[in-house]
Amino acid sequence: MMIADEKYIFKPETQRELFILIGVGILLLVLGIVLSNMGGHAEEKHAADEIAKSLVASAEKPAEHAAEAGHEGAGEHHGAGPVWLQRVFSSLWHNNIFFAGIGIIGLFFISIQYAAQAGWSAPIKRIPLAMGHWIPFAGILTLIIWFVVKGHVFHWTHADLYAEGEHGDAILKGKGAYFYWPMAVGSFPIFYVLRMVVFFGLWYWFFTWIKKEMLAEDVDGSQQHWFTARKISAYFLVVFAVSSSVAAWDWVMSIDPHWFSTMFGWYVFASWWVTGLATITLIVVNLKGAGYMKMVTQNHLHDLGKFVFAFSVFWTYIWFCQFMLIYYSNLPEETIYFVQRMRTSPYAWIFYANVFLNFVLPFLLLMTRDAKRQMSMLKVVCPIVIVGHWFDFYNMVTPGTMKGNGGVGFIEIGLALIFMGLFLYVVLNALSKLQLVAKHHPFMEESLHHHI
């Protein structure tokens, strides 16, 4: 019973460390802005411009010209204002979508466990539940940040693109209804904004519903709460299957509005999913190392490690399939997306580092059975995966926004630390108000005897 009543104490020292983390992030952000205004970004921009001149979509000249035309057309309305401001806007959107996904995955993980009637995860389900508390904050931030950055990050929001004549964009006119219906294209994208509000509203509604049943189970011990939570989870998974893909198109793929990939919804989900798994695992091992989570054994850690290992491979499969199909087709309007990321500084090194950080290292480090059972190894691999997929989202967002002016410096790192500190504060504060272990979970006995 002592274990069942275990609670996490959000110590003042921990809170102070998170405030320091946020403070360091703010300091780096300000420092990055100051240095950018002093010309510190000029050399980086010059090098990027020189490399950008060599962009080609294929070995054939016609394809090259088409790719360059698409590249220039896509960036025609970008670049207004100082470079540092563009970088702030781009990084705001990048970090917001990255951490929003981690919070959403907390709810997705719980729903998967209920739908699969999994017993092994009973002692750790309060961790993803705490992560889900970021969903309402992410929803508010996403709505506010979108209105702040829309003209700088989303090329399709410029009304003059939908005008008649040579300055209009025929491709965007064809996609206009997707953003603006039922209003006139180029006006207010009510359909787009409505989807954003509805998605976060649905996710938060399902989260509060499932959370209510999980906590009620602690009070009266009725198994009916578990059955109700399983039914709600099944509904959520159907909604999530649709909403997560459309959200990926809206919030990430539409940054490059001339380009599209039929696999992009899967790709964003795969990156969110493995990042969320690594975050759950990292929190579990750190809590266990601090003396909490006494019911979690090496067998539970093994399962978490297998999830991170397996879905790192899954992400790589999706990454390779999307790249291979577009590369093999050699269509300029599609290949320019990858050419821009493979041959332009600073995106080229990140493009290849993605594979190393998100596949090679997790694959090699977690290959053996013992590695998945060691907290020390999981504490090494999980941060690598999280940082690797932060870079993955960076390369999804920044090239289409910044073109040759992108960079990874104090601005990007500072905003990442700010979002990380805020996210961890919300999660740990929520966790301190929950029982760490669901004392009346019907599969708790099975979990205690879990062995692999």
Secondary structure in CASP SS format (residue, H / E / C, confidence):
PFRMAT SS
TARGET T0000
AUTHOR 0000-0000-0000
METHOD secondary structure of the structure
MODEL  1
M C 1.00
M C 1.00
I C 1.00
A C 1.00
D C 1.00
E C 1.00
K E 1.00
Y C 1.00
I C 1.00
F C 1.00
K C 1.00
P H 1.00
E H 1.00
T H 1.00
Q H 1.00
R H 1.00
E H 1.00
L H 1.00
F H 1.00
I H 1.00
L H 1.00
I H 1.00
G H 1.00
V H 1.00
G H 1.00
I H 1.00
L H 1.00
L H 1.00
L H 1.00
V H 1.00
L H 1.00
G H 1.00
I H 1.00
V H 1.00
L H 1.00
S H 1.00
N H 1.00
M C 1.00
G C 1.00
G C 1.00
H C 1.00
A H 1.00
E H 1.00
E H 1.00
K H 1.00
H H 1.00
A H 1.00
A H 1.00
D H 1.00
E H 1.00
I H 1.00
A H 1.00
K C 1.00
S C 1.00
L C 1.00
V C 1.00
A C 1.00
S C 1.00
A C 1.00
E C 1.00
K H 1.00
P H 1.00
A H 1.00
E H 1.00
H H 1.00
A H 1.00
A H 1.00
E H 1.00
A H 1.00
G H 1.00
H H 1.00
E H 1.00
G H 1.00
A H 1.00
G C 1.00
E C 1.00
H C 1.00
H C 1.00
G C 1.00
A C 1.00
G C 1.00
P C 1.00
V H 1.00
W H 1.00
L H 1.00
Q H 1.00
R H 1.00
V H 1.00
F H 1.00
S H 1.00
S H 1.00
L H 1.00
W H 1.00
H H 1.00
N H 1.00
N H 1.00
I H 1.00
F H 1.00
F H 1.00
A H 1.00
G H 1.00
I H 1.00
G H 1.00
I H 1.00
I H 1.00
G H 1.00
L H 1.00
F H 1.00
F H 1.00
I H 1.00
S H 1.00
I H 1.00
Q H 1.00
Y H 1.00
A H 1.00
A C 1.00
Q C 1.00
A C 1.00
G C 1.00
W C 1.00
S C 1.00
A H 1.00
P H 1.00
I H 1.00
K C 1.00
R H 1.00
I H 1.00
P H 1.00
L H 1.00
A H 1.00
M H 1.00
G C 1.00
H C 1.00
W H 1.00
I H 1.00
P H 1.00
F H 1.00
A H 1.00
G H 1.00
I H 1.00
L H 1.00
T H 1.00
L H 1.00
I H 1.00
I H 1.00
W H 1.00
F H 1.00
V H 1.00
V H 1.00
K H 1.00
G H 1.00
H H 1.00
V H 1.00
F C 1.00
H H 1.00
W H 1.00
T H 1.00
H C 1.00
A H 1.00
D H 1.00
L H 1.00
Y H 1.00
A C 1.00
E C 1.00
G C 1.00
E C 1.00
H C 1.00
G C 1.00
D C 1.00
A H 1.00
I H 1.00
L H 1.00
K H 1.00
G H 1.00
K H 1.00
G H 1.00
A H 1.00
Y H 1.00
F H 1.00
Y H 1.00
W C 1.00
P C 1.00
M C 1.00
A C 1.00
V C 1.00
G C 1.00
S C 1.00
F C 1.00
P C 1.00
I H 1.00
F H 1.00
Y H 1.00
V H 1.00
L H 1.00
R H 1.00
M H 1.00
V H 1.00
V H 1.00
F H 1.00
F H 1.00
G H 1.00
L H 1.00
W H 1.00
Y H 1.00
W H 1.00
F H 1.00
F H 1.00
T H 1.00
W H 1.00
I H 1.00
K H 1.00
K H 1.00
E H 1.00
M H 1.00
L H 1.00
A H 1.00
E H 1.00
D H 1.00
V H 1.00
D H 1.00
G C 1.00
S C 1.00
Q C 1.00
Q H 1.00
H H 1.00
W H 1.00
F H 1.00
T H 1.00
A H 1.00
R H 1.00
K H 1.00
I H 1.00
S H 1.00
A H 1.00
Y H 1.00
F H 1.00
L H 1.00
V H 1.00
V H 1.00
F H 1.00
A H 1.00
V H 1.00
S H 1.00
S H 1.00
S H 1.00
V H 1.00
A H 1.00
A H 1.00
W H 1.00
D H 1.00
W H 1.00
V C 1.00
M H 1.00
S H 1.00
I H 1.00
D C 1.00
P C 1.00
H C 1.00
W C 1.00
F C 1.00
S C 1.00
T C 1.00
M C 1.00
F H 1.00
G H 1.00
W H 1.00
Y H 1.00
V H 1.00
F H 1.00
A H 1.00
S H 1.00
W H 1.00
W H 1.00
V H 1.00
T H 1.00
G H 1.00
L H 1.00
A H 1.00
T H 1.00
I H 1.00
T H 1.00
L H 1.00
I H 1.00
V H 1.00
V H 1.00
N H 1.00
L H 1.00
K H 1.00
G H 1.00
A C 1.00
G C 1.00
Y C 1.00
M C 1.00
K C 1.00
M C 1.00
V C 1.00
T C 1.00
Q H 1.00
N H 1.00
H H 1.00
L H 1.00
H H 1.00
D H 1.00
L H 1.00
G H 1.00
K H 1.00
F H 1.00
V H 1.00
F H 1.00
A H 1.00
F H 1.00
S H 1.00
V H 1.00
F H 1.00
W H 1.00
T H 1.00
Y H 1.00
I H 1.00
W H 1.00
F H 1.00
C H 1.00
Q H 1.00
F H 1.00
M H 1.00
L H 1.00
I H 1.00
Y H 1.00
Y H 1.00
S H 1.00
N C 1.00
L C 1.00
P H 1.00
E H 1.00
E H 1.00
T H 1.00
I H 1.00
Y H 1.00
F H 1.00
V H 1.00
Q H 1.00
R H 1.00
M H 1.00
R C 1.00
T C 1.00
S C 1.00
P C 1.00
Y H 1.00
A H 1.00
W H 1.00
I H 1.00
F H 1.00
Y H 1.00
A H 1.00
N H 1.00
V H 1.00
F H 1.00
L H 1.00
N H 1.00
F H 1.00
V H 1.00
L H 1.00
P H 1.00
F H 1.00
L H 1.00
L H 1.00
L C 1.00
M C 1.00
T C 1.00
R H 1.00
D H 1.00
A H 1.00
K H 1.00
R H 1.00
Q C 1.00
M H 1.00
S H 1.00
M H 1.00
L H 1.00
K H 1.00
V H 1.00
V H 1.00
C H 1.00
P H 1.00
I H 1.00
V H 1.00
I H 1.00
V H 1.00
G H 1.00
H H 1.00
W H 1.00
F H 1.00
D H 1.00
F H 1.00
Y H 1.00
N H 1.00
M H 1.00
V H 1.00
T H 1.00
P H 1.00
G H 1.00
T H 1.00
M H 1.00
K H 1.00
G H 1.00
N H 1.00
G C 1.00
G C 1.00
V C 1.00
G C 1.00
F H 1.00
I H 1.00
E H 1.00
I H 1.00
G H 1.00
L H 1.00
A H 1.00
L H 1.00
I H 1.00
F H 1.00
M H 1.00
G H 1.00
L H 1.00
F H 1.00
L H 1.00
Y H 1.00
V H 1.00
V H 1.00
L H 1.00
N H 1.00
A H 1.00
L H 1.00
S C 1.00
K C 1.00
L C 1.00
Q E 1.00
L C 1.00
V C 1.00
A C 1.00
K C 1.00
H C 1.00
H C 1.00
P C 1.00
F C 1.00
M H 1.00
E H 1.00
E H 1.00
S H 1.00
L H 1.00
H C 1.00
H C 1.00
H C 1.00
I C 1.00
END
